[in-house]
Every structure is written in C-alpha cells, then in structure tokens.
Amino acid sequence: MTGPVLETQSLTKSFGGLVAVDHVDFTLPGGGLHAIIGPNGAGKTTFFNLISGFLPVTAGRVVFHGRDITGKRPHEISRLGIARTLQIKSVFNGLTVIDNVWIAAKGQSRFLHPFRPASSYTDVAREAEALLDDIGLAGHRDEIAGNLSYGDIALLEIAIALATKPKLLLLDEPVSGMSPNETQRTVEIIKNVSKRLDVILIEHDMEVVFGVADVITVMTQGTILCQGSPDAVAKDTRVQEAYLGTPEDEEAAGA
Amino acid sequence: MGRLRNLEPMQILGLLGALFFLTAPYALPLVVPGFWVNITAEIMIWALFAASVNLLFGYTGLLSFGQALYFGMGAYGVALSIEFFHFSFWPAALTGIAVATLSAFVTGIFAARLTWHYFAIITVVFSLIFFFFAVGWKDVTGGDDGMPFTMPPVLKVGGLELSLLDLTFQYYFILAVVGACFGMMHLLLKSPLGYAFIAVRENTARAGLVGYNAYMVRLLSFVFSGFFAGVSGVLFALFSRYASAHFLFWTVSGEGVVWAVVGGAGTLFGPVLGTAFLIVIREELSAYWEHYLLVVGVIVILFVTYAPQGIMGLLRKAIARYARPAAGDGRGARP
C-alpha cells in the first residue's frame, strides 16, 4: 500500500446553479495532520459530506486507499475506515456517555445479535471504557449525553468517531464554541490521535490550525486555492486576499 | 425480607403486577364479577399488540398506523388454516404468526425506506388495502360479519384434552404466550440489535456514520414488530373464536398507538399500563354512555400535552419524589 490515503478526482457538487465544490483534485499522501481552512461558504463541509457519503456526488470520484468509494452510503464508508464529526455536534443525546461510545464501537459489526445481552460483550465495553479514559470523559460515564457541556459533547463526538477504529478521521470544527481550556485539551487529543491515524481537520481557529497542522489546504469558492506547509500558506498573498479581501472589499466592509 | 427491601420501587411494582396476572382467575372473582377475568385476558392480548407498536414508535422512532394489518394477518392466518385447511391447533397458530411476520417483511421492504409522516402514511395505506380486500372477499374472510371457526384442542394425549374452551386454561395459555413475548422483547431490547434500534431513533445520521445501516435496522424492527402483532392477532382470534375484516381496520392500529402512548412509549411495560387503563375505562363507561370514546379522547389529549412520558413517566416521577430518599439510603449502604 504505497498509494495515497485519500484522493479526489475532479470532485464536484452543485446545488442547482451553485457549485459548492468545483472540480477538486485533492490528495492526502498520509502521515501527519492535514488542515483545511477557508472563508465561510468555501465548500469545506460540503467536501467532507461528499467523502463521507452524506451527499451524492455530482461528478468526479473519491478514492480511499485505492478503492473507489464514490456513491457509497455513510455506513459503508464508516466500515471501510473513515470516521467523521459534524460541524453541528451530533451524538446520541438521550443516551448515557458510555452507551454512546459502546454503540459506536458495536456499529462496525456485521451481525447484530437480536437476543444476546449487550452487557455480555465485555471486549466492546472495555474498548469503550478505555476510550473514555483517553478522551478524559470517564468522569461523565453515566451522564446523559445531552446534559454535557458543549465542549464535552464535542469531545464525546470525537470518542464516538474513534470507537469505530477508523483509518482516516475527518474533524469538522472540533474546537468551535470551546473554552480556551477545552480547546487546549482537544488540541492535545487531536495531536495524539494524528500520530496513530490520518486526520483531516476543518477549523476556523487559526491559532489551532497553525499550531497543529503539518500541511494546510486553503479552499475558496469551492476550489483549492493553495496547499503547503503552515509557513508557506501564511506567506501566500492569495490567502491573505481570500481572508482579508482586496482593498476595495475592505472599504465596503468598513462602510 | 432483607433482599426484598433492596428492590427498587419499580421492581416492587413489577412484582405486584406479575402477581396480579398470575392469580387473576382465582383472585379477581373474589372482588369483582367473574367476567373481569376474561377482560384481563383481553387486556394481555391488546397489551402485546400495543407493545408491538411501541417497539417501532418508542424504540425505533417509527410511528406506524398500520399495525392492524399484521394483527389481522395473524388472526386470519389461524382462522383460515383451521376452517379451510383443517389444521390442528399448533400448526394453525404457527401459520398465523408466520403469515403476519412474512407480510411485515414484504411491506417493510417499502415502509422502512421512509420515516415520520411518510412512514405513518405508507403503513396506514398498506393496512387499508388489505382491509378493503378482506371486506370484499366475503366468501373466504366473512367480511364485516367475520368468520367463526371451531376451536381445535390445544393438546390431546389419551384421555387428557386441553382446550381454550376451558376459560381458566385459556387465561393461563394467553398469559404464558404474552409473558414469553414480553420476555423475548426484553432480550431483544437489551441486545446489540435493540441498541441499534435506539441509536437509529436517537440520531439516524450519527447511527449511519458509525456503521449502522439504518434501513436494515428499521426493517428488522418492523419485522419483529409484525411478529409480535401477529402473535397478538392469533391470540385474539383464538380468544374471540373468529376473525373479522375489522381486525384490519385503521382504528385498531390507532388504538394500539394510543395505548402505547398513554402507557409510556419507549418503556417495556408502559403499553401494558396504557392498555389496562383504557380498557378498564371502556368497560366501565361504555355501559352507561355510548359516547365514552369522547372521554378516552380527552384523556389522550391530556396525556400527550401534559404527560408525554405516559403513565410510566408519571409513576417514575412519583417514585422519584416520594420513594427516592428511602431507596437512596439503601443504595448508599451497598458497596
């Protein structure tokens, strides 16, 4: 397996007249933490939605570890080894924290026994407990997920994603809405995770992005503007324009 | 006694309920007229039917208004195989259950693609199609008038013959079958598949993202639900000695939903409480007032508005308020 982890070829998604993702050729060679940044509406989340099977692709292909996964449904893609978190945090709100992670770990099974007690799957339970320990949610084990703080829900969502034992983890704004302390904790977790598996991170917090990312891809208006090391991206004038706007835009914004 | 004191209030209530159903044929006639034993048997059958609605609605998040279809399939399955094919008791009963489960599978292939109002609409449409079919095919189904059949013995060994015509035996037969079904449902809900039902109910998108095929999970829930509705239909046909096209009518489905919701959707025994409560009201009021359903309607509206967790929810709240301090002490003493 020397090919790239993830590759999109001319990947396109249009909603009516609006082209949200426009012929994107993206390659994730693997190893390290990859961040995708860009202004609102650049197509970052849509790009994730296409990879994870949330939205049907208009044109182009998605190849994961040499396998064409275009058009596969989310549960199939999950079983092939791509996990993701959502921009609007998505957990099983009415269930306990431990059940959330247990369900995620068990979701990878081909067969769901209809009569064997769930509590008899001690291996799954051990995995779930260990994950809660790693993520630092063990203290909230028996709480109802919906009652957790926003930051803890975001961490739980990461734990849920990791419980599926992915090869590739897609994180959509994991630290948005977090306190500085929670952000720091989450960044540490993301750093550690990225040593074991490939991570693509969408994030608006530039401090976080430039602190953790090995490679940064900048998207605007559905296309990739540039890609490179944090230093190279920071110096790129096109990126500064995309974020800060051209002088005329600034005048308009100031008015 | 020490062990009994460690029981949670809910477990004590459960034991009292079990005791009631186990002793009803002998205990009930001591306090109320004898026909209440039969009403209790009927409550058990309908409670199983309401539980089948609850499996879909309370646990999988699918509101079916067509459960009567599988109830009716079970009823006609047993009635027709006795009357037309001269099956003996057990093959006829199993045929009824198989027909119901199979029809749930076939209709589920389409229905499980949908959720919410679309799911409610497709299930009610399926049941109406078969209702009109049963009404029209009068030669076989008996249509509106229903189709009576001769009850074969349950067991015949030498001189011993057990038959549902013996009302006490019938009561315990129904109790055993309904009890076994609730036991099975309990296992199902505590299994990985049961957790998958709940995961799909809680967050279908998230369930998909962690690997659950929501469509398959819904379909399996639908088939199990059809199985339980089928068993209740078989029991009801045996109990009332006939099957009728009206068993398939949407009002039967609607009653199942109402019983489950009033009792407490998403709890195993909520449907039993709801069914018992509303059937007792029916029995008490219908003798005095033919429009007693208005009262039922008001009760349902009050529950849905002010106690959406149903009777079970009210019980839990009451226990939390009055019994918790004592139970809390007991828990604290445990290691």
Boltz contact constraints between the chains, C-beta under 6 A:
constraints:
  - contact:
      token1: [A, 74]
      token2: [B, 208]
      max_distance: 6.0
  - contact:
      token1: [A, 74]
      token2: [B, 209]
      max_distance: 6.0
  - contact:
      token1: [A, 75]
      token2: [B, 208]
      max_distance: 6.0
  - contact:
      token1: [A, 75]
      token2: [B, 211]
      max_distance: 6.0
  - contact:
      token1: [A, 75]
      token2: [B, 212]
      max_distance: 6.0
  - contact:
      token1: [A, 75]
      token2: [B, 213]
      max_distance: 6.0
  - contact:
      token1: [A, 78]
      token2: [B, 209]
      max_distance: 6.0
  - contact:
      token1: [A, 78]
      token2: [B, 210]
      max_distance: 6.0
  - contact:
      token1: [A, 78]
      token2: [B, 211]
      max_distance: 6.0
  - contact:
      token1: [A, 79]
      token2: [B, 211]
      max_distance: 6.0
  - contact:
      token1: [A, 90]
      token2: [B, 206]
      max_distance: 6.0
  - contact:
      token1: [A, 92]
      token2: [B, 202]
      max_distance: 6.0
  - contact:
      token1: [A, 92]
      token2: [B, 203]
      max_distance: 6.0
  - contact:
      token1: [A, 94]
      token2: [B, 202]
      max_distance: 6.0
  - contact:
      token1: [A, 103]
      token2: [B, 195]
      max_distance: 6.0
  - contact:
      token1: [A, 103]
      token2: [B, 199]
      max_distance: 6.0
  - contact:
      token1: [A, 104]
      token2: [B, 210]
      max_distance: 6.0
  - contact:
      token1: [A, 106]
      token2: [B, 192]
      max_distance: 6.0
  - contact:
      token1: [A, 107]
      token2: [B, 210]
      max_distance: 6.0
  - contact:
      token1: [A, 107]
      token2: [B, 211]
      max_distance: 6.0
  - contact:
      token1: [A, 107]
      token2: [B, 212]
      max_distance: 6.0
  - contact:
      token1: [A, 108]
      token2: [B, 211]
      max_distance: 6.0
  - contact:
      token1: [A, 112]
      token2: [B, 192]
      max_distance: 6.0
  - contact:
      token1: [A, 112]
      token2: [B, 193]
      max_distance: 6.0
  - contact:
      token1: [A, 112]
      token2: [B, 196]
      max_distance: 6.0
  - contact:
      token1: [A, 113]
      token2: [B, 191]
      max_distance: 6.0
  - contact:
      token1: [A, 113]
      token2: [B, 192]
      max_distance: 6.0
  - contact:
      token1: [A, 114]
      token2: [B, 188]
      max_distance: 6.0
  - contact:
      token1: [A, 114]
      token2: [B, 191]
      max_distance: 6.0
  - contact:
      token1: [A, 114]
      token2: [B, 193]
      max_distance: 6.0
  - contact:
      token1: [A, 115]
      token2: [B, 187]
      max_distance: 6.0
  - contact:
      token1: [A, 115]
      token2: [B, 191]
      max_distance: 6.0
  - contact:
      token1: [A, 116]
      token2: [B, 191]
      max_distance: 6.0
  - contact:
      token1: [A, 117]
      token2: [B, 190]
      max_distance: 6.0
  - contact:
      token1: [A, 118]
      token2: [B, 190]
      max_distance: 6.0
  - contact:
      token1: [A, 118]
      token2: [B, 191]
      max_distance: 6.0
  - contact:
      token1: [A, 118]
      token2: [B, 192]
      max_distance: 6.0
  - contact:
      token1: [A, 118]
      token2: [B, 195]
      max_distance: 6.0
  - contact:
      token1: [A, 164]
      token2: [B, 210]
      max_distance: 6.0
  - contact:
      token1: [A, 164]
      token2: [B, 211]
      max_distance: 6.0
